Amino acid sequence: MRRNPSYSQSTYHNYCSTVNIIKEYLQYRHRPRYQMSKIDKKFITGLLDFMQNTYRNMKSPDNPKEMLQRTLHLH
């Protein structure tokens, strides 16, 4: 995706951010590995709940921030 010129830099950045959030969600659920074939509605609703209620942006460790609604929609 990074080498494909049809994607902008911001799209690539958002993709990487989403992947990292999913990795954190899997760690939160104590499931470091998860098969794509097992992703279902329950998994997605759990991920959305995690992003809304549990996930904190740690770019600034002294002031972790909740995900904004528009950022949630982006992911």
Secondary structure, 3 states (H helix, E strand, C coil): CCCCCCCCHHHHHHHHHHHHHHHHHHHHCCCCCCCHHHCCHHHHHHHHHHHHHCCCECCCCCCCECCCHHHHHHC
